[in-house]
Amino acid sequence: MSDDHTHVQEFFGARAADWDSRFPDDGPAYAAAVAELGLREGDRVLDAGCGTGRALPPLRAAVGRSGVVLGADLTPAMLEAAVRAGRDREGRLLLTDVAALPLRSASLDAVFGAGLIAHLPRPEANLRELARVVRPGGTLALFHPIGRAALAARQGRRITPDDLRAEPNLRPLLAGSGWRITSYADEDSRFLALAVRED
């Protein structure tokens, strides 16, 4: 296991038990972001870096019972918290690295990634792997329930010019990974970048 993986597992493993109680009001923001993905009944969607599975209920509601919802995370404690919360009933949970997904190419219609990009060890290659599993024309949502400035303030830091979520950085990063940004919003109340899988 790489040092990156160990760091991510240690960070999130130590926080998994009380993760949901630390952020109890995020549900509506998750539901609104999922709605903007434009999912349809029967679609196949992955929550990449699903954590405790907060996006799984709105994803299931969007694709219906005929759809497929997968939640992938690297940290066992986060997936255990998802099970304790009953969110495993909304989708299949996978203990796996989103940088090497056990999925067929072009097998999904969409990927949802909440708070994901800051934890990718090799962002361009990792986003390319997400593109691999999504059909051409499929969608990607990179989401956070608060914007970049609010998150930086919460963490006691300032936004830096090299922040991957800044639009001038994110747009070429996604383009180099097989995605084209279709919308970008960075407000106090949320961060949401939507992209489409290029042919």
VMD Tcl script that draws the C-alpha trace (Angstrom):
set ca {
  {0.00 0.00 0.00}
  {1.38 3.43 -0.92}
  {2.07 6.12 1.65}
  {-0.78 8.14 0.07}
  {-3.22 5.32 0.79}
  {-1.96 4.91 4.34}
  {-2.36 8.64 5.01}
  {-5.91 8.70 3.61}
  {-6.93 5.62 5.60}
  {-5.43 6.98 8.81}
  {-7.04 10.40 8.34}
  {-10.52 9.13 7.55}
  {-10.35 6.01 9.71}
  {-9.83 8.14 12.81}
  {-12.83 10.32 11.91}
  {-15.30 7.76 10.55}
  {-17.28 7.08 13.72}
  {-18.43 10.68 14.17}
  {-18.16 11.93 10.58}
  {-21.91 12.30 10.00}
  {-22.50 13.98 13.36}
  {-19.79 16.55 12.58}
  {-21.63 17.61 9.41}
  {-25.32 16.94 10.16}
  {-26.78 19.56 7.82}
  {-25.11 18.51 4.55}
  {-27.94 16.28 3.31}
  {-29.82 18.91 1.27}
  {-26.59 20.04 -0.42}
  {-25.82 16.45 -1.43}
  {-29.34 15.98 -2.80}
  {-29.15 19.23 -4.79}
  {-25.77 18.29 -6.29}
  {-27.02 14.82 -7.24}
  {-30.05 16.44 -8.92}
  {-27.72 18.47 -11.12}
  {-26.07 15.29 -12.45}
  {-29.21 14.72 -14.52}
  {-29.47 11.01 -13.75}
  {-32.36 9.00 -15.17}
  {-34.23 5.89 -14.11}
  {-32.05 2.86 -14.77}
  {-28.71 4.71 -14.89}
  {-25.53 3.27 -13.40}
  {-23.64 5.61 -11.05}
  {-20.57 5.46 -8.83}
  {-20.01 7.50 -5.69}
  {-16.20 7.68 -5.79}
  {-14.70 8.10 -2.33}
  {-18.16 7.59 -0.85}
  {-17.10 7.79 2.79}
  {-20.12 7.15 5.01}
  {-22.38 7.03 1.97}
  {-24.22 10.33 2.38}
  {-24.77 10.59 -1.39}
  {-26.12 7.07 -1.78}
  {-29.78 7.79 -0.85}
  {-30.19 10.68 -3.34}
  {-28.30 8.69 -5.98}
  {-30.65 5.74 -5.48}
  {-33.67 8.04 -5.65}
  {-32.38 9.47 -8.93}
  {-31.76 6.13 -10.70}
  {-34.63 4.18 -9.14}
  {-34.65 0.51 -8.25}
  {-33.76 -0.47 -11.83}
  {-30.56 1.56 -11.65}
  {-27.19 0.61 -10.19}
  {-25.57 2.56 -7.36}
  {-22.00 1.78 -6.29}
  {-20.07 3.38 -3.45}
  {-16.29 2.98 -3.49}
  {-13.96 3.95 -0.68}
  {-10.43 3.11 0.43}
  {-11.13 3.30 4.18}
  {-12.83 0.29 5.82}
  {-14.03 2.35 8.80}
  {-15.91 4.74 6.51}
  {-17.70 1.86 4.78}
  {-18.50 0.34 8.19}
  {-20.07 3.67 9.19}
  {-22.10 3.60 5.95}
  {-23.40 0.15 6.88}
  {-24.27 1.26 10.43}
  {-26.25 4.14 8.91}
  {-28.13 1.66 6.67}
  {-26.85 3.24 3.48}
  {-25.65 -0.09 2.14}
  {-29.33 -0.71 1.33}
  {-29.12 2.10 -1.25}
  {-26.12 0.73 -3.18}
  {-23.32 -1.79 -3.28}
  {-20.27 -0.78 -1.25}
  {-16.79 -1.54 -2.59}
  {-13.58 -1.40 -0.58}
  {-11.32 -0.25 -3.37}
  {-9.06 2.48 -4.65}
  {-10.77 4.82 -7.11}
  {-7.43 4.93 -8.95}
  {-7.85 1.25 -9.94}
  {-11.55 0.44 -10.11}
  {-12.70 -3.17 -10.54}
  {-15.20 -2.07 -13.21}
  {-15.46 -2.57 -16.96}
  {-14.64 0.35 -19.24}
  {-17.64 2.54 -20.19}
  {-19.88 0.63 -17.76}
  {-21.25 3.67 -15.91}
  {-23.38 6.68 -16.79}
  {-21.99 8.98 -14.10}
  {-19.56 9.46 -11.25}
  {-20.18 11.57 -8.15}
  {-17.14 12.63 -6.12}
  {-17.70 14.55 -2.87}
  {-14.53 16.03 -1.41}
  {-12.59 13.66 -3.63}
  {-10.12 15.66 -5.66}
  {-8.02 16.90 -2.73}
  {-7.30 13.29 -1.77}
  {-6.23 11.97 -5.18}
  {-2.49 11.20 -5.15}
  {-2.16 11.55 -8.94}
  {-5.13 13.71 -9.96}
  {-4.76 13.53 -13.75}
  {-4.24 9.76 -13.83}
  {-6.93 9.20 -11.20}
  {-9.48 11.32 -13.08}
  {-8.54 9.41 -16.24}
  {-9.45 6.19 -14.43}
  {-12.86 7.65 -13.61}
  {-13.24 8.59 -17.27}
  {-12.36 5.01 -18.27}
  {-15.36 3.56 -16.44}
  {-17.85 6.15 -17.75}
  {-19.43 5.93 -21.20}
  {-18.79 8.76 -23.68}
  {-21.29 11.51 -22.90}
  {-21.56 10.40 -19.28}
  {-21.10 12.88 -16.46}
  {-18.86 13.66 -13.50}
  {-19.74 15.81 -10.49}
  {-16.96 17.08 -8.24}
  {-18.73 18.39 -5.17}
  {-18.15 19.78 -1.71}
  {-20.96 20.96 0.58}
  {-19.15 24.24 1.19}
  {-17.11 26.38 -1.17}
  {-13.34 26.69 -1.34}
  {-13.09 29.88 0.76}
  {-15.41 28.56 3.47}
  {-13.53 25.27 3.62}
  {-10.17 27.02 3.88}
  {-11.50 29.21 6.70}
  {-12.85 26.14 8.52}
  {-9.40 24.55 8.27}
  {-7.62 27.73 9.37}
  {-5.82 28.31 6.10}
  {-6.03 30.48 2.99}
  {-6.81 29.46 -0.57}
  {-3.61 29.13 -2.58}
  {-3.20 29.67 -6.34}
  {-2.34 25.98 -6.82}
  {-5.70 24.77 -5.40}
  {-6.82 22.04 -7.81}
  {-10.46 23.10 -7.48}
  {-9.78 26.63 -8.75}
  {-11.38 26.84 -12.18}
  {-8.15 27.84 -14.03}
  {-6.50 24.69 -12.61}
  {-9.46 22.32 -12.73}
  {-10.51 22.99 -16.33}
  {-7.18 21.88 -17.93}
  {-6.76 19.06 -15.41}
  {-10.11 17.59 -16.41}
  {-9.49 18.22 -20.11}
  {-6.25 16.27 -19.88}
  {-8.12 13.41 -18.22}
  {-10.92 12.93 -20.76}
  {-13.49 15.35 -19.32}
  {-14.92 18.72 -20.40}
  {-16.33 21.08 -17.78}
  {-19.93 22.07 -18.47}
  {-20.57 24.13 -15.33}
  {-18.61 25.45 -12.38}
  {-19.88 26.97 -9.11}
  {-17.79 27.97 -6.12}
  {-20.00 29.67 -3.55}
  {-19.91 29.77 0.26}
  {-22.70 27.22 0.36}
  {-21.19 24.69 -2.09}
  {-18.60 23.77 -4.66}
  {-19.82 21.91 -7.75}
  {-18.05 21.29 -11.03}
  {-19.90 19.24 -13.64}
  {-18.09 17.66 -16.57}
  {-18.97 15.42 -19.49}
  {-16.94 12.43 -20.66}
  {-15.40 13.21 -24.04}
  {-15.60 10.65 -26.88}
}
mol new
graphics top color blue
foreach p $ca { graphics top sphere $p radius 0.5 }
foreach p [lrange $ca 0 end-1] q [lrange $ca 1 end] { graphics top cylinder $p $q radius 0.2 }
display resetview
